[in-house]
Amino acid sequence: MNVPYKDRVVLSENLFIEMDIKKIGEDYKFSIVLIKDGKRVFGFDNHESKPAHKHVGNKVYDYKFEGIDKLVEDFYEGLENYM
């Protein structure tokens, strides 16, 4: 995947995937999320100087970031399980 990358994939009227991936120096900043009815319901990010983590509903779990390709793979794998 080429970075920077930003995209929105509309799945239905109230459901979409949003991806925002940037490289800052040697590090990546990313947010890959599923939004339903205006709220994040699933995704991965490392915003606001927080380490990488995964959101599932209202819960947050640690996530070991191993590169952009693995991140995208983990997102779609987790999305299949979530849906």
Phi, psi and omega in degrees: 000134177280138181241137008285155182219131177217131182203157173227128179245112181277122180263328176198182183304324185240018185219125178208160175255136177234130180237133176218110183231127180227153173250125180238106186065235178267354185255161175249143168246132184213153172211117176232111190223154170256123181250128177232128181052039176081004181236142176291127179244343179200144175162180180230141173200173175214057185275166172048044178062017175272148176292167181304139179207166183241139176253130172227107186061230180268003183261149179236134181233148174298150177221129178272107180285123181237021179120161184296315182300318179292322177302310181296318177300314180296323178299308183292327175295314179293325179297317177300319179291323182292319185277000000 
